[in-house]
Amino acid sequence: MMARTMRMLDVVEDTEYLEMQHPDKELVAQACFKGGGAGINEVLKELKRSDARTALFAATPFQPLLRMGDVKGEGMICHIIYQSFRTLPLYLHNLKKSNDDTWTNVKLDVNGHFEACFVSLGCLLYAFLSCTLPVVFVGSARLRENRVGTMFTAVPVDGNRQPLPVAYGFGVRENVRTWTWWLTMLKDCMRGAREVAFISNVSNCMNSALHNVFPNSYHGYCCENMSMILKSRCRPNATQLAFFWHASVLAKQARWLDNIARDKWAMAYFPCIRFNVMVATIPDALSLLLFDEQNVPIECLIDAVRHTLQVCVNERSRAVIVGPLTPFTERVYRRRLSKAERCEVRHLGNSTFEVSDYDQNFILDYSTKDCSCGKWRKSGIQCRHAIATAHKNNIDVSHSMCDILYYVDAFRCTYHSGVINPTPPPADWEMPDNWMVVLPPLEH
């Protein structure tokens, strides 16, 4: 009896604390009831999920009906979700009207049921084709309790090594056929404007799809994902896991890596087009949308991602950066500058130098921006041997020998025209001439 009384007092105290943390008392009560005997942290997580769900609902044209669905139950919500697939082509048409050069498409099965969709916003596509690094992470994330079970993304990185999703979409299933269709849409909107390197998690499905659509493009793996696989398969200790990261730089290999090409994961074998990008993944801003309660309309999911990208672009376009290089490039440059002090430089003639770094000698040619260590050519940022040569020979090239994509001007150009407009209210939607009929997806 005493224990029960103390627990009731704890619940009252926790509820009072949560009400101070969250303004909606009714939502706090629901979260506490749903959380049962969970602690404050678990209830706060439930409140965050509810807030995220509310934000998603606010972005959909079905908001009034969703409020009715909350009152009338799951049956009404399911009806609203089914109806959203029928109006999906209308929504995508008006999204394209609001954002120039935007690409959208919907994949149907033989019976007209929804299978997948593709969205690439025009301003982000332009930024990718002209101002970002030519390195794209393609990956997916599972959506629980939803008619569309997977979110697809293509995420390049800008000159500050920040992810910028250039295309996204949703699908019922993740398989080779769906990925092949989705990557074909990405290839069509790129129009062969530039050569691109692809990075993905280790997946046979992804390997086949990329080979089918981009047979001549480089395809590597995310080193973080490979370390997770190493941990799950080999169950290494901390020392062994650190060894993998060391091996990814020095190209040493564990036994399970024998069947994986070294240029997919070992930095020493990376091609120049990868820019030594080791880790790439879905941005945290999009991951926050993948909360537990995903039973929402398809337009709501698409528009929530659009809104998240709009906020991201607006924030980066207002960023104040001092200096000619992006903050990421400055950090790399200063780190290499600190290591350049130990190098000894000898002039061989013209623009060629020999640099001694511990017990190794490297040949450096400023005219071709190449060092035998390979880092300058592969990363686009001067290696420590180039920096040491510049400082010890009074060569003023500290900020003139990086790849143009690492300059602040290129970073600003990435987000200069980044205006992502929302769709107008449903009452003002334009009706397309040929309106595709999309049936809800079958159970999966």
Residue, then its C-alpha position, 0 to 999 in steps of 0.5 A: m500500500m505504501a509503495r502504491t501511494m509513493r508511486m501515485l505521488d511520483v506520477v503526480e510530480d512527474t505530470e506537474y513537471l511535464e506540464m511545465q515542459h509542454p504547454d498542452k496539458e491534454l497531450v501531456a495526460q494522453a502521453c502519460f496514460k500511453g506511457g503507463g509506468a514509463g519514466i519522464n524521458e520516455v514520456l517526453k519522447e512520446l510528446k516529441r513524437s506527438d508534436a512531430r505528428t501534429a506538424l505533419f498533419a499541419a502540412t497536409p490539405f486534409q488537416p480538417l478531416l484528420r481532426m475529424g479522424d482523431v475524433k471518429g477513430e482509425g476508420m476515418i483516418c484510413h479513409i483519409i489516407y486512401q483518398s490522399f493517394r487518389t489526389l496525389p497526382l493533383y498535389l504533385h502537379n501543383l507542387k511543380k507549378s509552384n517550383d520551377d524545374t521540379w521533377t515528379n513521377v508516380k509508379l503504378d502496378v499493372n492494376g493502377h495501385f501506387e508503388a512509388c513516387f519521386v520528387s526532386l525540387g528544382c532549386l535543389l536540383y540546380a544546386f546539385l548540378s552546379c555547386t555541390l560535390p559530385v558525391v551522392f548518398v543513395g539510401s532508404a529508411r523504413l516507415r513503420e505502420n504506414r501504407v508506404g513502407t520506405m522513404f528513398t533519398a539521394v543526398p549530395v554534400d555541399g562544400n561545407r560537407q553538409p547533406l542536401p537532399v536533391a531527390y526523395g520519394f516513398g514506396v511500398r516495397e524496397n526491391v531491385r525493381t523499385w530502386t531501378w525505377w527510382l534511380t532512373m528518374l534521378k538519372d533523367c532529371m540529371r540529364g547527364a550534366r555531370e559525372v557523379a560518384f555514388i555512396s550507399n550502405v552495403s546492400n545487394c539490392m542497391n548494388s544491382a540497381l545502381h549497376n543497372v542504371f549507372p553502369n559507368s559510375y563509381h559506387g562505394y560504401c559508407c564506412e560507418n555502415m561497414s563498421m556496423i556490419l563488422k560489429s554485428r558479424c564479428r562482434p569485435n571489441a573497441t580495439q578491433l572496431a578502431f582497427f577498421w577505421h584505421a584500416s579504411v585509411l591505410a587499406k588494411q583488410a579484415r577477412w570479411l572484406d576479402n570479397i569487397a573491392r578496396d576502392k569501395w571502402a579504403m581511402a587509399y584506393f578512392p577515386c578522385i571523384r569521391f573527394n575522400v568522403m567516408v561517411a554519408t547518410i540520411p540527414d538528421a532533419l529527415s530522420l526526425l520525420l521517421f517517428d513511430e506513428q507514421n499512419v499519415p497521408i502520402e501528401c503529408l509525408i511529401d510536404a513535410v519533407r519539402h517543408t524541412l528542406q525549405v527550413c534547411v535551405n533558408e537557414r544555410s542561405r543566411a549563414v554568416i561565413v568569414g573568409p574565402l573557404t567554408p568552415f569545413t575546409e578551414r578546419v581541414y586546412r588548419r589540421r594539415l597546417s599543424k602537421a606540415e611543420r615536421c616536413e622538410v622541403r627541397h626544390l627540384g626545379n620549376s614548380t616541382f618539390e621533394v618533401s620529406d615526411y618522417d621516413q617517406n619522400f613525396i614529389l609535389d608539383y604545384s603546376t598540376k596540383d598533385c602530390s604523390c601522397g594522393k590526398w591533394r588530388k583526391s580530397g580537393i584540399q592541399c595536403r600537408h606537403a603542399i602547405a609545408t612547401a608553400h610556407k617554407n618557400n613563401i608561395d602565397v597559395s594558402h587559399s588558392m589551391c583548393d577545389i572551387l567547390y570548397y569556396v564560400d562563393a560556391f557555398r552561397c551559390t548553392y543556396h542563393s536561389g534556394v526558394i522552395n515554395p509550398t503548394p497553394p491551398p487545395a481550393d486554388w489547385e490547378m486541375p491538370d488536363n490528364w489526371m492519372v488515377v492512383l489507387p491505394p497500395l495493396e497490403h504489404 
